[in-house]
Amino acid sequence: MTAPIRILTADDHHLIRAGVASFLATEPELQVVAEAANGEEALERYRDARPDLVLMDLSMPVMDGLAATRAILEEFPDARIIALTTYAGDEDIHRALDAGAMGYLVKDMMVADVLKVIRLVMAGRRGIPPAVAATLAEHTPRIALTPRETEVMSLISTGLTNAQIAGRIGRTEETVKVHVKNILRKLNAHDRTEAVTIAVRRGFIRLA
């Protein structure tokens, strides 16, 4: 009899962890062996349990899922990690894969997608469901914002003017205007309001 796949779930919401554990318990080939409420706990639980697979939320306190993914893989290079999150933007997906996640799941996906991704990752392959692949394809080639542009975009989302943003980042207003122009071009937005909407939807920024 084949041993079950031993899984660590990491999510800061207890009810979500309980729901995931309840779902996984219906599959005899899967077994939840540890749970974590933040990224630091995920690393600690991984050290203790040495699971076969991690289902990692991206938004958690103390240490987020991206940082936890990198930390686990730095210590355990053979770790298999799947992002399981509410974030569905293409930039969210890219960041998770860049951090080392082997699969990406959105929490409202069908059971069949979840099981298929788990099996693909356990076989050493990338687990990218059709909906995730379609999101990536929609924005290919990838055109990312630079760290400075991301910072400016975040400040735009708070309603600051170019002059106020210049004061915050220690640059001239003309420099900020160049950043804004580049942001609008990269996001294919007509104005600042549309840029904020697109940036949030695609996962470049989060609204406070």
mmCIF file of the C-alpha atoms, coordinates in Angstrom:
data_MODEL
# 
_entry.id   MODEL 
# 
loop_
_atom_site.group_PDB 
_atom_site.id 
_atom_site.type_symbol 
_atom_site.label_atom_id 
_atom_site.label_alt_id 
_atom_site.label_comp_id 
_atom_site.label_asym_id 
_atom_site.label_entity_id 
_atom_site.label_seq_id 
_atom_site.pdbx_PDB_ins_code 
_atom_site.Cartn_x 
_atom_site.Cartn_y 
_atom_site.Cartn_z 
_atom_site.occupancy 
_atom_site.B_iso_or_equiv 
_atom_site.pdbx_formal_charge 
_atom_site.auth_seq_id 
_atom_site.auth_comp_id 
_atom_site.auth_asym_id 
_atom_site.auth_atom_id 
_atom_site.pdbx_PDB_model_num 
ATOM 1   C CA . MET A 1 1   ? 0.000   0.000  0.000   1.00 0.00 ? 1   MET A CA 1 
ATOM 2   C CA . THR A 1 2   ? 1.423   3.392  -1.036  1.00 0.00 ? 2   THR A CA 1 
ATOM 3   C CA . ALA A 1 3   ? 2.155   5.774  1.835   1.00 0.00 ? 3   ALA A CA 1 
ATOM 4   C CA . PRO A 1 4   ? -0.024  8.919  1.839   1.00 0.00 ? 4   PRO A CA 1 
ATOM 5   C CA . ILE A 1 5   ? 1.357   12.282 0.725   1.00 0.00 ? 5   ILE A CA 1 
ATOM 6   C CA . ARG A 1 6   ? 2.187   14.153 3.926   1.00 0.00 ? 6   ARG A CA 1 
ATOM 7   C CA . ILE A 1 7   ? 1.084   17.794 3.748   1.00 0.00 ? 7   ILE A CA 1 
ATOM 8   C CA . LEU A 1 8   ? 1.777   20.970 5.732   1.00 0.00 ? 8   LEU A CA 1 
ATOM 9   C CA . THR A 1 9   ? -0.869  23.695 5.399   1.00 0.00 ? 9   THR A CA 1 
ATOM 10  C CA . ALA A 1 10  ? 0.025   27.333 6.107   1.00 0.00 ? 10  ALA A CA 1 
ATOM 11  C CA . ASP A 1 11  ? -2.730  29.953 6.413   1.00 0.00 ? 11  ASP A CA 1 
ATOM 12  C CA . ASP A 1 12  ? -3.426  32.602 9.036   1.00 0.00 ? 12  ASP A CA 1 
ATOM 13  C CA . HIS A 1 13  ? -7.164  31.841 9.075   1.00 0.00 ? 13  HIS A CA 1 
ATOM 14  C CA . HIS A 1 14  ? -8.034  28.875 11.282  1.00 0.00 ? 14  HIS A CA 1 
ATOM 15  C CA . LEU A 1 15  ? -11.309 28.182 9.473   1.00 0.00 ? 15  LEU A CA 1 
ATOM 16  C CA . ILE A 1 16  ? -9.537  27.995 6.119   1.00 0.00 ? 16  ILE A CA 1 
ATOM 17  C CA . ARG A 1 17  ? -6.916  25.613 7.516   1.00 0.00 ? 17  ARG A CA 1 
ATOM 18  C CA . ALA A 1 18  ? -9.685  23.509 8.990   1.00 0.00 ? 18  ALA A CA 1 
ATOM 19  C CA . GLY A 1 19  ? -11.552 23.513 5.683   1.00 0.00 ? 19  GLY A CA 1 
ATOM 20  C CA . VAL A 1 20  ? -8.464  22.481 3.739   1.00 0.00 ? 20  VAL A CA 1 
ATOM 21  C CA . ALA A 1 21  ? -7.697  19.743 6.249   1.00 0.00 ? 21  ALA A CA 1 
ATOM 22  C CA . SER A 1 22  ? -11.300 18.498 6.054   1.00 0.00 ? 22  SER A CA 1 
ATOM 23  C CA . PHE A 1 23  ? -11.166 18.400 2.262   1.00 0.00 ? 23  PHE A CA 1 
ATOM 24  C CA . LEU A 1 24  ? -7.801  16.641 2.155   1.00 0.00 ? 24  LEU A CA 1 
ATOM 25  C CA . ALA A 1 25  ? -9.016  14.094 4.689   1.00 0.00 ? 25  ALA A CA 1 
ATOM 26  C CA . THR A 1 26  ? -11.514 12.818 2.115   1.00 0.00 ? 26  THR A CA 1 
ATOM 27  C CA . GLU A 1 27  ? -8.627  11.631 -0.058  1.00 0.00 ? 27  GLU A CA 1 
ATOM 28  C CA . PRO A 1 28  ? -6.917  8.507  1.323   1.00 0.00 ? 28  PRO A CA 1 
ATOM 29  C CA . GLU A 1 29  ? -3.680  9.361  -0.513  1.00 0.00 ? 29  GLU A CA 1 
ATOM 30  C CA . LEU A 1 30  ? -3.359  12.706 1.319   1.00 0.00 ? 30  LEU A CA 1 
ATOM 31  C CA . GLN A 1 31  ? -2.607  13.382 4.987   1.00 0.00 ? 31  GLN A CA 1 
ATOM 32  C CA . VAL A 1 32  ? -2.240  16.731 6.807   1.00 0.00 ? 32  VAL A CA 1 
ATOM 33  C CA . VAL A 1 33  ? 0.628   16.286 9.255   1.00 0.00 ? 33  VAL A CA 1 
ATOM 34  C CA . ALA A 1 34  ? 1.146   19.915 10.345  1.00 0.00 ? 34  ALA A CA 1 
ATOM 35  C CA . GLU A 1 35  ? -0.442  23.362 10.243  1.00 0.00 ? 35  GLU A CA 1 
ATOM 36  C CA . ALA A 1 36  ? 0.985   26.878 10.512  1.00 0.00 ? 36  ALA A CA 1 
ATOM 37  C CA . ALA A 1 37  ? -0.621  30.292 11.036  1.00 0.00 ? 37  ALA A CA 1 
ATOM 38  C CA . ASN A 1 38  ? 2.238   32.372 9.616   1.00 0.00 ? 38  ASN A CA 1 
ATOM 39  C CA . GLY A 1 39  ? 5.431   32.047 7.601   1.00 0.00 ? 39  GLY A CA 1 
ATOM 40  C CA . GLU A 1 40  ? 7.747   31.630 10.571  1.00 0.00 ? 40  GLU A CA 1 
ATOM 41  C CA . GLU A 1 41  ? 5.576   28.820 11.912  1.00 0.00 ? 41  GLU A CA 1 
ATOM 42  C CA . ALA A 1 42  ? 5.569   27.229 8.459   1.00 0.00 ? 42  ALA A CA 1 
ATOM 43  C CA . LEU A 1 43  ? 9.360   27.060 8.500   1.00 0.00 ? 43  LEU A CA 1 
ATOM 44  C CA . GLU A 1 44  ? 9.387   25.664 12.044  1.00 0.00 ? 44  GLU A CA 1 
ATOM 45  C CA . ARG A 1 45  ? 6.687   23.082 11.265  1.00 0.00 ? 45  ARG A CA 1 
ATOM 46  C CA . TYR A 1 46  ? 8.543   22.055 8.118   1.00 0.00 ? 46  TYR A CA 1 
ATOM 47  C CA . ARG A 1 47  ? 11.692  21.421 10.150  1.00 0.00 ? 47  ARG A CA 1 
ATOM 48  C CA . ASP A 1 48  ? 9.727   19.303 12.619  1.00 0.00 ? 48  ASP A CA 1 
ATOM 49  C CA . ALA A 1 49  ? 7.443   17.346 10.284  1.00 0.00 ? 49  ALA A CA 1 
ATOM 50  C CA . ARG A 1 50  ? 9.469   17.200 7.038   1.00 0.00 ? 50  ARG A CA 1 
ATOM 51  C CA . PRO A 1 51  ? 6.284   16.948 4.942   1.00 0.00 ? 51  PRO A CA 1 
ATOM 52  C CA . ASP A 1 52  ? 6.203   15.853 1.317   1.00 0.00 ? 52  ASP A CA 1 
ATOM 53  C CA . LEU A 1 53  ? 4.315   18.966 0.268   1.00 0.00 ? 53  LEU A CA 1 
ATOM 54  C CA . VAL A 1 54  ? 3.379   22.448 1.527   1.00 0.00 ? 54  VAL A CA 1 
ATOM 55  C CA . LEU A 1 55  ? 0.170   24.327 0.693   1.00 0.00 ? 55  LEU A CA 1 
ATOM 56  C CA . MET A 1 56  ? 1.224   27.938 1.306   1.00 0.00 ? 56  MET A CA 1 
ATOM 57  C CA . ASP A 1 57  ? -0.990  30.997 1.591   1.00 0.00 ? 57  ASP A CA 1 
ATOM 58  C CA . LEU A 1 58  ? 0.745   34.150 0.326   1.00 0.00 ? 58  LEU A CA 1 
ATOM 59  C CA . SER A 1 59  ? -0.780  36.683 2.719   1.00 0.00 ? 59  SER A CA 1 
ATOM 60  C CA . MET A 1 60  ? 0.177   35.930 6.323   1.00 0.00 ? 60  MET A CA 1 
ATOM 61  C CA . PRO A 1 61  ? 1.481   37.959 9.286   1.00 0.00 ? 61  PRO A CA 1 
ATOM 62  C CA . VAL A 1 62  ? 4.999   37.829 10.760  1.00 0.00 ? 62  VAL A CA 1 
ATOM 63  C CA . MET A 1 63  ? 6.449   36.350 7.552   1.00 0.00 ? 63  MET A CA 1 
ATOM 64  C CA . ASP A 1 64  ? 4.413   36.199 4.364   1.00 0.00 ? 64  ASP A CA 1 
ATOM 65  C CA . GLY A 1 65  ? 4.116   33.173 2.111   1.00 0.00 ? 65  GLY A CA 1 
ATOM 66  C CA . LEU A 1 66  ? 6.688   34.341 -0.416  1.00 0.00 ? 66  LEU A CA 1 
ATOM 67  C CA . ALA A 1 67  ? 9.335   34.873 2.255   1.00 0.00 ? 67  ALA A CA 1 
ATOM 68  C CA . ALA A 1 68  ? 8.425   31.563 3.886   1.00 0.00 ? 68  ALA A CA 1 
ATOM 69  C CA . THR A 1 69  ? 8.718   29.761 0.556   1.00 0.00 ? 69  THR A CA 1 
ATOM 70  C CA . ARG A 1 70  ? 12.196  31.178 0.002   1.00 0.00 ? 70  ARG A CA 1 
ATOM 71  C CA . ALA A 1 71  ? 13.240  30.373 3.577   1.00 0.00 ? 71  ALA A CA 1 
ATOM 72  C CA . ILE A 1 72  ? 12.069  26.752 3.374   1.00 0.00 ? 72  ILE A CA 1 
ATOM 73  C CA . LEU A 1 73  ? 13.742  26.196 0.004   1.00 0.00 ? 73  LEU A CA 1 
ATOM 74  C CA . GLU A 1 74  ? 16.985  27.774 1.189   1.00 0.00 ? 74  GLU A CA 1 
ATOM 75  C CA . GLU A 1 75  ? 17.138  25.254 4.032   1.00 0.00 ? 75  GLU A CA 1 
ATOM 76  C CA . PHE A 1 76  ? 15.439  22.365 2.198   1.00 0.00 ? 76  PHE A CA 1 
ATOM 77  C CA . PRO A 1 77  ? 16.102  22.703 -1.563  1.00 0.00 ? 77  PRO A CA 1 
ATOM 78  C CA . ASP A 1 78  ? 14.008  19.630 -2.399  1.00 0.00 ? 78  ASP A CA 1 
ATOM 79  C CA . ALA A 1 79  ? 10.873  21.003 -0.708  1.00 0.00 ? 79  ALA A CA 1 
ATOM 80  C CA . ARG A 1 80  ? 7.727   20.979 -2.833  1.00 0.00 ? 80  ARG A CA 1 
ATOM 81  C CA . ILE A 1 81  ? 5.558   24.058 -2.265  1.00 0.00 ? 81  ILE A CA 1 
ATOM 82  C CA . ILE A 1 82  ? 2.239   25.025 -3.833  1.00 0.00 ? 82  ILE A CA 1 
ATOM 83  C CA . ALA A 1 83  ? 0.784   28.506 -3.392  1.00 0.00 ? 83  ALA A CA 1 
ATOM 84  C CA . LEU A 1 84  ? -2.857  28.242 -2.241  1.00 0.00 ? 84  LEU A CA 1 
ATOM 85  C CA . THR A 1 85  ? -4.230  31.769 -2.097  1.00 0.00 ? 85  THR A CA 1 
ATOM 86  C CA . THR A 1 86  ? -7.032  34.204 -2.870  1.00 0.00 ? 86  THR A CA 1 
ATOM 87  C CA . TYR A 1 87  ? -4.702  36.248 -5.099  1.00 0.00 ? 87  TYR A CA 1 
ATOM 88  C CA . ALA A 1 88  ? -5.453  35.635 -8.782  1.00 0.00 ? 88  ALA A CA 1 
ATOM 89  C CA . GLY A 1 89  ? -3.377  38.361 -10.479 1.00 0.00 ? 89  GLY A CA 1 
ATOM 90  C CA . ASP A 1 90  ? -0.683  37.484 -13.001 1.00 0.00 ? 90  ASP A CA 1 
ATOM 91  C CA . GLU A 1 91  ? 1.969   39.329 -11.000 1.00 0.00 ? 91  GLU A CA 1 
ATOM 92  C CA . ASP A 1 92  ? 0.964   37.371 -7.867  1.00 0.00 ? 92  ASP A CA 1 
ATOM 93  C CA . ILE A 1 93  ? 1.491   34.155 -9.833  1.00 0.00 ? 93  ILE A CA 1 
ATOM 94  C CA . HIS A 1 94  ? 4.859   35.274 -11.190 1.00 0.00 ? 94  HIS A CA 1 
ATOM 95  C CA . ARG A 1 95  ? 6.102   36.264 -7.735  1.00 0.00 ? 95  ARG A CA 1 
ATOM 96  C CA . ALA A 1 96  ? 5.134   32.914 -6.245  1.00 0.00 ? 96  ALA A CA 1 
ATOM 97  C CA . LEU A 1 97  ? 6.796   30.947 -9.051  1.00 0.00 ? 97  LEU A CA 1 
ATOM 98  C CA . ASP A 1 98  ? 9.875   33.190 -8.867  1.00 0.00 ? 98  ASP A CA 1 
ATOM 99  C CA . ALA A 1 99  ? 10.084  32.451 -5.129  1.00 0.00 ? 99  ALA A CA 1 
ATOM 100 C CA . GLY A 1 100 ? 10.219  28.739 -5.914  1.00 0.00 ? 100 GLY A CA 1 
ATOM 101 C CA . ALA A 1 101 ? 6.620   27.530 -5.703  1.00 0.00 ? 101 ALA A CA 1 
ATOM 102 C CA . MET A 1 102 ? 6.055   24.561 -8.015  1.00 0.00 ? 102 MET A CA 1 
ATOM 103 C CA . GLY A 1 103 ? 2.320   25.119 -8.311  1.00 0.00 ? 103 GLY A CA 1 
ATOM 104 C CA . TYR A 1 104 ? -0.317  27.804 -7.946  1.00 0.00 ? 104 TYR A CA 1 
ATOM 105 C CA . LEU A 1 105 ? -3.892  27.361 -6.788  1.00 0.00 ? 105 LEU A CA 1 
ATOM 106 C CA . VAL A 1 106 ? -6.627  29.915 -6.130  1.00 0.00 ? 106 VAL A CA 1 
ATOM 107 C CA . LYS A 1 107 ? -8.822  28.981 -3.185  1.00 0.00 ? 107 LYS A CA 1 
ATOM 108 C CA . ASP A 1 108 ? -12.089 28.903 -5.151  1.00 0.00 ? 108 ASP A CA 1 
ATOM 109 C CA . MET A 1 109 ? -10.793 26.373 -7.689  1.00 0.00 ? 109 MET A CA 1 
ATOM 110 C CA . MET A 1 110 ? -12.495 23.047 -8.225  1.00 0.00 ? 110 MET A CA 1 
ATOM 111 C CA . VAL A 1 111 ? -11.457 19.986 -6.217  1.00 0.00 ? 111 VAL A CA 1 
ATOM 112 C CA . ALA A 1 112 ? -10.252 18.279 -9.394  1.00 0.00 ? 112 ALA A CA 1 
ATOM 113 C CA . ASP A 1 113 ? -7.795  21.128 -10.064 1.00 0.00 ? 113 ASP A CA 1 
ATOM 114 C CA . VAL A 1 114 ? -6.389  20.930 -6.540  1.00 0.00 ? 114 VAL A CA 1 
ATOM 115 C CA . LEU A 1 115 ? -5.829  17.183 -6.704  1.00 0.00 ? 115 LEU A CA 1 
ATOM 116 C CA . LYS A 1 116 ? -4.308  17.368 -10.185 1.00 0.00 ? 116 LYS A CA 1 
ATOM 117 C CA . VAL A 1 117 ? -1.846  20.081 -9.143  1.00 0.00 ? 117 VAL A CA 1 
ATOM 118 C CA . ILE A 1 118 ? -0.824  18.152 -6.027  1.00 0.00 ? 118 ILE A CA 1 
ATOM 119 C CA . ARG A 1 119 ? -0.155  15.036 -8.107  1.00 0.00 ? 119 ARG A CA 1 
ATOM 120 C CA . LEU A 1 120 ? 1.797   16.974 -10.754 1.00 0.00 ? 120 LEU A CA 1 
ATOM 121 C CA . VAL A 1 121 ? 4.013   18.623 -8.154  1.00 0.00 ? 121 VAL A CA 1 
ATOM 122 C CA . MET A 1 122 ? 4.612   15.334 -6.365  1.00 0.00 ? 122 MET A CA 1 
ATOM 123 C CA . ALA A 1 123 ? 5.734   13.947 -9.741  1.00 0.00 ? 123 ALA A CA 1 
ATOM 124 C CA . GLY A 1 124 ? 8.307   16.738 -9.949  1.00 0.00 ? 124 GLY A CA 1 
ATOM 125 C CA . ARG A 1 125 ? 6.398   18.866 -12.470 1.00 0.00 ? 125 ARG A CA 1 
ATOM 126 C CA . ARG A 1 126 ? 4.918   22.357 -12.408 1.00 0.00 ? 126 ARG A CA 1 
ATOM 127 C CA . GLY A 1 127 ? 1.287   22.450 -11.310 1.00 0.00 ? 127 GLY A CA 1 
ATOM 128 C CA . ILE A 1 128 ? -0.420  25.212 -13.274 1.00 0.00 ? 128 ILE A CA 1 
ATOM 129 C CA . PRO A 1 129 ? -4.214  24.808 -13.691 1.00 0.00 ? 129 PRO A CA 1 
ATOM 130 C CA . PRO A 1 130 ? -5.780  26.044 -16.957 1.00 0.00 ? 130 PRO A CA 1 
ATOM 131 C CA . ALA A 1 131 ? -7.240  29.167 -15.326 1.00 0.00 ? 131 ALA A CA 1 
ATOM 132 C CA . VAL A 1 132 ? -3.834  30.163 -13.959 1.00 0.00 ? 132 VAL A CA 1 
ATOM 133 C CA . ALA A 1 133 ? -2.150  29.455 -17.283 1.00 0.00 ? 133 ALA A CA 1 
ATOM 134 C CA . ALA A 1 134 ? -4.754  31.608 -19.035 1.00 0.00 ? 134 ALA A CA 1 
ATOM 135 C CA . THR A 1 135 ? -4.070  34.504 -16.662 1.00 0.00 ? 135 THR A CA 1 
ATOM 136 C CA . LEU A 1 136 ? -0.349  34.297 -17.392 1.00 0.00 ? 136 LEU A CA 1 
ATOM 137 C CA . ALA A 1 137 ? -0.935  34.019 -21.140 1.00 0.00 ? 137 ALA A CA 1 
ATOM 138 C CA . GLU A 1 138 ? -3.142  37.110 -21.103 1.00 0.00 ? 138 GLU A CA 1 
ATOM 139 C CA . HIS A 1 139 ? -0.160  39.194 -19.987 1.00 0.00 ? 139 HIS A CA 1 
ATOM 140 C CA . THR A 1 140 ? 2.650   37.603 -22.002 1.00 0.00 ? 140 THR A CA 1 
ATOM 141 C CA . PRO A 1 141 ? 5.319   38.793 -22.451 1.00 0.00 ? 141 PRO A CA 1 
ATOM 142 C CA . ARG A 1 142 ? 5.635   39.848 -18.827 1.00 0.00 ? 142 ARG A CA 1 
ATOM 143 C CA . ILE A 1 143 ? 6.121   43.573 -18.342 1.00 0.00 ? 143 ILE A CA 1 
ATOM 144 C CA . ALA A 1 144 ? 6.848   44.177 -14.679 1.00 0.00 ? 144 ALA A CA 1 
ATOM 145 C CA . LEU A 1 145 ? 7.009   47.403 -12.728 1.00 0.00 ? 145 LEU A CA 1 
ATOM 146 C CA . THR A 1 146 ? 10.392  48.285 -11.248 1.00 0.00 ? 146 THR A CA 1 
ATOM 147 C CA . PRO A 1 147 ? 10.635  48.514 -7.428  1.00 0.00 ? 147 PRO A CA 1 
ATOM 148 C CA . ARG A 1 148 ? 10.553  52.322 -7.686  1.00 0.00 ? 148 ARG A CA 1 
ATOM 149 C CA . GLU A 1 149 ? 7.537   52.248 -10.009 1.00 0.00 ? 149 GLU A CA 1 
ATOM 150 C CA . THR A 1 150 ? 5.782   49.887 -7.607  1.00 0.00 ? 150 THR A CA 1 
ATOM 151 C CA . GLU A 1 151 ? 6.495   52.305 -4.756  1.00 0.00 ? 151 GLU A CA 1 
ATOM 152 C CA . VAL A 1 152 ? 5.145   55.228 -6.782  1.00 0.00 ? 152 VAL A CA 1 
ATOM 153 C CA . MET A 1 153 ? 2.090   53.182 -7.792  1.00 0.00 ? 153 MET A CA 1 
ATOM 154 C CA . SER A 1 154 ? 1.371   52.412 -4.134  1.00 0.00 ? 154 SER A CA 1 
ATOM 155 C CA . LEU A 1 155 ? 1.590   56.102 -3.254  1.00 0.00 ? 155 LEU A CA 1 
ATOM 156 C CA . ILE A 1 156 ? -0.691  57.010 -6.173  1.00 0.00 ? 156 ILE A CA 1 
ATOM 157 C CA . SER A 1 157 ? -3.256  54.581 -4.767  1.00 0.00 ? 157 SER A CA 1 
ATOM 158 C CA . THR A 1 158 ? -3.355  56.609 -1.527  1.00 0.00 ? 158 THR A CA 1 
ATOM 159 C CA . GLY A 1 159 ? -4.343  59.732 -3.460  1.00 0.00 ? 159 GLY A CA 1 
ATOM 160 C CA . LEU A 1 160 ? -1.049  61.638 -3.239  1.00 0.00 ? 160 LEU A CA 1 
ATOM 161 C CA . THR A 1 161 ? -0.148  64.189 -5.907  1.00 0.00 ? 161 THR A CA 1 
ATOM 162 C CA . ASN A 1 162 ? 3.091   64.033 -7.877  1.00 0.00 ? 162 ASN A CA 1 
ATOM 163 C CA . ALA A 1 163 ? 4.559   66.767 -5.669  1.00 0.00 ? 163 ALA A CA 1 
ATOM 164 C CA . GLN A 1 164 ? 3.645   64.856 -2.509  1.00 0.00 ? 164 GLN A CA 1 
ATOM 165 C CA . ILE A 1 165 ? 5.059   61.613 -3.918  1.00 0.00 ? 165 ILE A CA 1 
ATOM 166 C CA . ALA A 1 166 ? 8.294   63.428 -4.820  1.00 0.00 ? 166 ALA A CA 1 
ATOM 167 C CA . GLY A 1 167 ? 8.606   64.540 -1.204  1.00 0.00 ? 167 GLY A CA 1 
ATOM 168 C CA . ARG A 1 168 ? 8.006   61.007 0.055   1.00 0.00 ? 168 ARG A CA 1 
ATOM 169 C CA . ILE A 1 169 ? 10.606  59.321 -2.157  1.00 0.00 ? 169 ILE A CA 1 
ATOM 170 C CA . GLY A 1 170 ? 13.168  62.140 -2.154  1.00 0.00 ? 170 GLY A CA 1 
ATOM 171 C CA . ARG A 1 171 ? 13.075  62.834 -5.886  1.00 0.00 ? 171 ARG A CA 1 
ATOM 172 C CA . THR A 1 172 ? 11.998  65.751 -8.060  1.00 0.00 ? 172 THR A CA 1 
ATOM 173 C CA . GLU A 1 173 ? 8.444   66.163 -9.281  1.00 0.00 ? 173 GLU A CA 1 
ATOM 174 C CA . GLU A 1 174 ? 9.703   65.780 -12.861 1.00 0.00 ? 174 GLU A CA 1 
ATOM 175 C CA . THR A 1 175 ? 11.192  62.389 -11.970 1.00 0.00 ? 175 THR A CA 1 
ATOM 176 C CA . VAL A 1 176 ? 7.868   61.305 -10.503 1.00 0.00 ? 176 VAL A CA 1 
ATOM 177 C CA . LYS A 1 177 ? 6.094   62.401 -13.688 1.00 0.00 ? 177 LYS A CA 1 
ATOM 178 C CA . VAL A 1 178 ? 8.418   60.123 -15.680 1.00 0.00 ? 178 VAL A CA 1 
ATOM 179 C CA . HIS A 1 179 ? 7.631   57.220 -13.355 1.00 0.00 ? 179 HIS A CA 1 
ATOM 180 C CA . VAL A 1 180 ? 3.885   57.856 -13.694 1.00 0.00 ? 180 VAL A CA 1 
ATOM 181 C CA . LYS A 1 181 ? 4.175   57.991 -17.481 1.00 0.00 ? 181 LYS A CA 1 
ATOM 182 C CA . ASN A 1 182 ? 6.041   54.664 -17.515 1.00 0.00 ? 182 ASN A CA 1 
ATOM 183 C CA . ILE A 1 183 ? 3.484   53.093 -15.178 1.00 0.00 ? 183 ILE A CA 1 
ATOM 184 C CA . LEU A 1 184 ? 0.547   54.142 -17.366 1.00 0.00 ? 184 LEU A CA 1 
ATOM 185 C CA . ARG A 1 185 ? 2.303   52.769 -20.440 1.00 0.00 ? 185 ARG A CA 1 
ATOM 186 C CA . LYS A 1 186 ? 3.202   49.438 -18.838 1.00 0.00 ? 186 LYS A CA 1 
ATOM 187 C CA . LEU A 1 187 ? -0.299  48.922 -17.425 1.00 0.00 ? 187 LEU A CA 1 
ATOM 188 C CA . ASN A 1 188 ? -1.978  50.212 -20.593 1.00 0.00 ? 188 ASN A CA 1 
ATOM 189 C CA . ALA A 1 189 ? -3.963  52.640 -18.438 1.00 0.00 ? 189 ALA A CA 1 
ATOM 190 C CA . HIS A 1 190 ? -5.405  55.967 -19.548 1.00 0.00 ? 190 HIS A CA 1 
ATOM 191 C CA . ASP A 1 191 ? -5.193  57.719 -16.189 1.00 0.00 ? 191 ASP A CA 1 
ATOM 192 C CA . ARG A 1 192 ? -4.110  57.286 -12.580 1.00 0.00 ? 192 ARG A CA 1 
ATOM 193 C CA . THR A 1 193 ? -7.473  55.904 -11.430 1.00 0.00 ? 193 THR A CA 1 
ATOM 194 C CA . GLU A 1 194 ? -7.477  53.207 -14.080 1.00 0.00 ? 194 GLU A CA 1 
ATOM 195 C CA . ALA A 1 195 ? -3.843  52.423 -13.280 1.00 0.00 ? 195 ALA A CA 1 
ATOM 196 C CA . VAL A 1 196 ? -4.733  51.794 -9.622  1.00 0.00 ? 196 VAL A CA 1 
ATOM 197 C CA . THR A 1 197 ? -7.599  49.490 -10.616 1.00 0.00 ? 197 THR A CA 1 
ATOM 198 C CA . ILE A 1 198 ? -5.379  47.479 -12.974 1.00 0.00 ? 198 ILE A CA 1 
ATOM 199 C CA . ALA A 1 199 ? -2.451  47.352 -10.534 1.00 0.00 ? 199 ALA A CA 1 
ATOM 200 C CA . VAL A 1 200 ? -4.645  45.962 -7.756  1.00 0.00 ? 200 VAL A CA 1 
ATOM 201 C CA . ARG A 1 201 ? -6.362  43.419 -10.024 1.00 0.00 ? 201 ARG A CA 1 
ATOM 202 C CA . ARG A 1 202 ? -3.074  42.137 -11.393 1.00 0.00 ? 202 ARG A CA 1 
ATOM 203 C CA . GLY A 1 203 ? -1.346  42.024 -8.000  1.00 0.00 ? 203 GLY A CA 1 
ATOM 204 C CA . PHE A 1 204 ? 1.245   44.782 -8.386  1.00 0.00 ? 204 PHE A CA 1 
ATOM 205 C CA . ILE A 1 205 ? -0.020  46.541 -5.256  1.00 0.00 ? 205 ILE A CA 1 
ATOM 206 C CA . ARG A 1 206 ? -2.437  46.006 -2.376  1.00 0.00 ? 206 ARG A CA 1 
ATOM 207 C CA . LEU A 1 207 ? -4.821  48.641 -1.087  1.00 0.00 ? 207 LEU A CA 1 
ATOM 208 C CA . ALA A 1 208 ? -4.393  49.380 2.611   1.00 0.00 ? 208 ALA A CA 1 
# 
